[in-house]
Amino acid sequence: MEIDWSKYDIVHVGISGGKDSQAVYTWLVQDSGCLVDKIRASFCDTRNEHEWTYEHIEYMRQAIGPIETIAAELGFYELAEKERRFPSAKARFCTEYLKMQVSQKHIKQWMMDGKNILLITGVRRGESKARSELPEFDFDTYYACDVYRPIIDWTTEQVFAYLKSKGQHANPLYSVGAKRVGCFPCIMSNKRELRTISDKFPERIEMIASWEEKLGVSFYSSKYVPERWRLTPFQRNGVTYMCPSIRDIAKWSHTSRGGKHFDFDFDEPPTCANNSGACE
């Protein structure tokens, strides 16, 4: 698809630290034909990223171009403390508050100055059924501007190959088995990802465990694991509940399907229902 870049004053791309946003930012700067002085890139810091992701954002600044860091008033764990719970698959207030609202406010400032904005996103159809139905070009009602998805038909292999062809490396978390590199871990992380975190970054498990104890709630819902793995008592409003702590989850992640034998499966991680690509 040919884009008339002259129609837009600012062409914005959101950066997560993941392979897709890195590839689409590289494409925008190096291969799109868009004037570089129109391009703006921003990274929403949730304060729940792995240190390697922060280091990779700095690497991208050197390898591709400027990236502005923006953030909500509260970080991920402060938000959980305010809500008295962690986000879940059915209550993803993390993405809404920590990324979407922050980006919306950021973009709105340009609109108030009379700028015409085009959003660029690295969302790909192969990521989920919902995303498979997205058009290449559309109008985004949440951000109130046009959105273009230039790599929507790329495969995962094509994304990595493109970065390699540009002399770049992807976030090093991929090299140790991570499938997503946004929040670490994401509330959408699957069993394999949690095993990777447990094996490679046990200090992350312990950090989350300390927040569970502080808030008196579990990071994942009880339904995340079979009942036999709901081993930790949590008290709320004077009632004791048996839920899986992050330590229970870490042990469960080393079992095979059903949670009876120590092994693990390789299911692909689910994608967030939000299709802006904010977290990937």
C-alpha positions as CSV (number, residue, x, y, z in Angstrom):
1,M,0.0,0.0,0.0
2,E,1.3,3.5,-0.9
3,I,0.9,6.1,1.8
4,D,0.8,9.8,1.0
5,W,3.1,11.0,3.7
6,S,2.5,14.6,2.8
7,K,-1.0,14.4,4.3
8,Y,0.5,14.1,7.8
9,D,2.4,16.5,10.0
10,I,3.5,13.8,12.5
11,V,3.9,10.0,12.0
12,H,4.0,8.3,15.3
13,V,5.2,4.8,16.3
14,G,4.8,3.2,19.7
15,I,7.8,1.2,20.9
16,S,7.5,-1.7,23.3
17,G,11.0,-3.1,23.2
18,G,9.7,-6.1,21.2
19,K,10.7,-7.3,17.8
20,D,7.6,-6.1,15.9
21,S,7.8,-2.4,17.1
22,Q,11.6,-2.5,16.4
23,A,11.0,-3.8,12.9
24,V,8.3,-1.3,12.1
25,Y,10.3,1.6,13.5
26,T,13.3,0.6,11.4
27,W,11.1,0.3,8.3
28,L,9.6,3.7,8.9
29,V,13.0,5.4,9.3
30,Q,14.9,3.5,6.6
31,D,12.6,2.1,4.0
32,S,9.2,3.9,4.1
33,G,10.1,7.1,2.2
34,C,8.6,9.2,5.0
35,L,10.6,12.3,5.9
36,V,12.6,11.6,9.0
37,D,11.7,14.9,10.6
38,K,8.0,13.9,10.7
39,I,8.7,10.7,12.6
40,R,8.2,10.5,16.4
41,A,8.7,7.3,18.5
42,S,7.7,6.9,22.1
43,F,8.1,4.1,24.7
44,C,5.5,3.8,27.5
45,D,7.4,2.8,30.6
46,T,5.2,0.6,32.9
47,R,8.0,0.3,35.5
48,N,7.5,-3.4,35.2
49,E,9.9,-4.1,32.3
50,H,13.0,-6.3,32.5
51,E,16.3,-4.5,32.8
52,W,17.3,-6.0,29.4
53,T,14.3,-4.3,27.8
54,Y,15.4,-0.9,29.1
55,E,18.9,-1.5,27.8
56,H,17.4,-2.6,24.5
57,I,15.4,0.6,24.2
58,E,18.7,2.5,24.5
59,Y,20.2,0.2,21.9
60,M,17.4,1.1,19.5
61,R,17.9,4.8,20.1
62,Q,21.5,4.3,18.8
63,A,20.6,1.9,16.0
64,I,17.4,3.5,14.6
65,G,16.6,6.9,16.0
66,P,15.2,9.0,18.9
67,I,12.6,7.4,21.3
68,E,10.9,9.5,23.9
69,T,10.0,7.8,27.2
70,I,6.5,8.6,28.5
71,A,4.8,7.1,31.6
72,A,1.7,7.2,33.7
73,E,1.8,8.7,37.2
74,L,1.7,5.2,38.8
75,G,3.8,2.3,37.8
76,F,2.4,-1.3,37.4
77,Y,2.8,-2.3,41.1
78,E,1.7,1.1,42.4
79,L,-1.4,0.7,40.2
80,A,-2.1,-2.7,41.6
81,E,-1.7,-1.3,45.1
82,K,-4.3,1.4,44.3
83,E,-6.7,-1.2,42.8
84,R,-6.0,-3.7,45.6
85,R,-5.5,-6.4,43.0
86,F,-3.4,-7.3,40.0
87,P,-4.7,-7.0,36.5
88,S,-6.2,-10.1,34.9
89,A,-7.2,-11.5,31.5
90,K,-10.7,-10.0,32.1
91,A,-9.5,-6.8,33.8
92,R,-6.6,-5.5,31.8
93,F,-6.4,-2.1,33.4
94,C,-2.7,-2.3,33.1
95,T,-2.7,-1.7,29.3
96,E,-5.4,0.9,29.5
97,Y,-3.8,3.0,32.2
98,L,-0.1,2.4,31.7
99,K,0.0,2.5,27.9
100,M,-3.1,3.5,26.0
101,Q,-4.1,6.5,28.1
102,V,-0.5,7.7,28.2
103,S,-0.2,7.4,24.4
104,Q,-3.6,9.0,23.9
105,K,-2.6,12.0,26.0
106,H,0.7,12.3,24.2
107,I,-0.9,12.3,20.8
108,K,-3.7,14.7,21.8
109,Q,-1.1,17.4,22.6
110,W,-0.1,17.4,18.9
111,M,-3.7,17.4,17.8
112,M,-4.4,20.5,20.0
113,D,-1.6,22.2,18.1
114,G,-3.4,21.5,14.9
115,K,-1.2,18.6,13.7
116,N,-2.6,15.8,11.5
117,I,-1.3,12.5,12.9
118,L,-0.7,9.0,11.4
119,L,-0.1,6.1,13.8
120,I,2.2,3.3,12.7
121,T,1.9,0.0,14.5
122,G,3.7,-3.4,14.3
123,V,0.6,-5.5,14.8
124,R,0.6,-8.6,12.6
125,R,-2.3,-10.8,11.4
126,G,-0.5,-14.0,12.4
127,E,-0.6,-13.1,16.1
128,S,-4.2,-13.9,16.8
129,K,-7.6,-14.5,15.2
130,A,-8.8,-11.0,16.1
131,R,-5.8,-9.4,14.5
132,S,-6.1,-11.6,11.4
133,E,-9.2,-9.5,10.5
134,L,-7.6,-6.1,10.9
135,P,-7.1,-4.0,7.7
136,E,-3.8,-2.6,6.7
137,F,-5.1,1.0,6.9
138,D,-7.9,2.2,9.2
139,F,-9.1,5.0,11.3
140,D,-8.5,4.4,15.1
141,T,-11.4,5.8,17.1
142,Y,-9.6,5.6,20.4
143,Y,-6.7,7.8,19.2
144,A,-8.9,9.7,16.7
145,C,-6.5,9.5,13.8
146,D,-5.5,7.2,10.9
147,V,-3.5,4.1,11.6
148,Y,-1.3,2.1,9.3
149,R,0.0,-1.4,9.9
150,P,2.8,-1.9,7.3
151,I,4.0,-5.3,8.5
152,I,0.6,-6.8,9.1
153,D,1.3,-9.7,6.8
154,W,4.8,-10.4,7.9
155,T,5.6,-13.7,9.7
156,T,7.7,-13.9,12.9
157,E,10.5,-15.3,10.8
158,Q,10.3,-12.4,8.4
159,V,10.5,-9.9,11.3
160,F,13.7,-11.5,12.7
161,A,15.2,-11.8,9.2
162,Y,14.5,-8.1,8.5
163,L,16.2,-7.0,11.7
164,K,19.2,-9.2,10.8
165,S,19.3,-7.7,7.3
166,K,19.6,-4.3,8.9
167,G,22.5,-5.3,11.1
168,Q,20.3,-5.2,14.3
169,H,19.6,-7.7,17.0
170,A,16.3,-8.2,18.8
171,N,15.7,-7.9,22.5
172,P,18.0,-10.5,24.1
173,L,15.1,-11.8,26.2
174,Y,14.0,-13.7,23.1
175,S,17.3,-15.6,23.1
176,V,16.5,-17.1,26.5
177,G,13.0,-18.3,25.5
178,A,10.8,-15.3,26.1
179,K,7.8,-15.0,23.7
180,R,6.8,-11.5,24.8
181,V,9.0,-8.8,26.2
182,G,6.6,-6.2,27.5
183,C,5.7,-6.4,31.2
184,F,7.9,-9.1,32.8
185,P,5.9,-11.2,33.3
186,C,2.8,-10.1,31.5
187,I,-0.6,-11.2,33.0
188,M,-1.1,-13.0,29.7
189,S,2.1,-15.0,29.9
190,N,1.7,-18.7,29.4
191,K,3.1,-21.7,31.1
192,R,6.3,-21.9,29.0
193,E,7.1,-18.2,29.6
194,L,6.6,-18.5,33.3
195,R,9.0,-21.5,33.4
196,T,11.6,-19.4,31.5
197,I,11.2,-16.6,34.0
198,S,11.4,-19.1,36.9
199,D,14.6,-20.7,35.5
200,K,16.4,-17.7,34.2
201,F,15.2,-14.9,36.4
202,P,14.2,-16.4,39.8
203,E,14.7,-13.0,41.4
204,R,11.7,-11.8,39.4
205,I,9.6,-14.5,41.0
206,E,10.7,-13.4,44.5
207,M,10.0,-9.7,43.7
208,I,6.5,-10.6,42.7
209,A,6.1,-12.8,45.8
210,S,7.0,-9.8,48.0
211,W,4.3,-7.7,46.3
212,E,1.7,-10.5,46.8
213,E,2.5,-10.6,50.5
214,K,2.3,-6.8,50.7
215,L,-1.1,-6.6,48.9
216,G,-2.5,-9.8,50.2
217,V,-3.6,-11.0,46.7
218,S,-2.1,-13.4,44.2
219,F,-0.6,-12.2,40.9
220,Y,-2.6,-14.8,38.9
221,S,-6.2,-15.8,39.5
222,S,-7.0,-19.2,41.0
223,K,-8.4,-20.4,37.6
224,Y,-4.9,-20.0,36.1
225,V,-3.9,-23.4,37.5
226,P,-5.5,-26.7,38.5
227,E,-7.0,-26.7,42.0
228,R,-4.2,-28.9,43.3
229,W,-1.8,-26.0,42.7
230,R,-3.8,-23.5,44.7
231,L,-1.6,-23.9,47.8
232,T,-1.3,-20.5,49.4
233,P,-3.8,-18.9,51.8
234,F,-4.6,-15.2,51.1
235,Q,-6.8,-13.2,53.4
236,R,-9.2,-10.5,52.3
237,N,-12.0,-8.9,54.3
238,G,-11.5,-11.5,57.0
239,V,-12.0,-14.4,54.7
240,T,-9.2,-16.9,53.8
241,Y,-8.8,-18.0,50.2
242,M,-6.6,-20.7,48.8
243,C,-4.9,-19.3,45.7
244,P,-1.8,-20.0,43.7
245,S,1.1,-17.7,44.7
246,I,3.7,-16.8,42.2
247,R,5.9,-19.4,43.8
248,D,3.2,-22.1,43.3
249,I,2.9,-20.9,39.7
250,A,6.6,-21.2,39.2
251,K,6.5,-24.9,40.4
252,W,3.5,-25.7,38.3
253,S,5.2,-24.2,35.2
254,H,7.6,-27.2,35.3
255,T,4.8,-29.8,34.9
256,S,3.2,-31.3,31.8
257,R,-0.4,-30.7,30.7
258,G,-2.7,-31.3,33.7
259,G,-0.1,-30.3,36.2
260,K,0.6,-33.9,37.4
261,H,4.1,-34.6,36.0
262,F,7.1,-32.4,35.9
263,D,7.7,-31.5,32.3
264,F,6.2,-28.6,30.2
265,D,4.5,-27.8,26.9
266,F,5.3,-25.3,24.2
267,D,2.0,-23.6,23.6
268,E,2.3,-20.2,21.9
269,P,1.4,-17.2,24.2
270,P,-2.0,-15.6,23.8
271,T,-2.0,-12.0,22.6
272,C,-3.7,-9.1,24.4
273,A,-7.2,-8.4,23.1
274,N,-6.2,-4.8,22.5
275,N,-5.1,-4.5,18.9
276,S,-3.0,-1.4,19.1
277,G,0.2,-3.4,19.6
278,A,0.9,-1.3,22.8
279,C,2.4,-4.2,24.7
280,E,4.2,-6.1,21.9
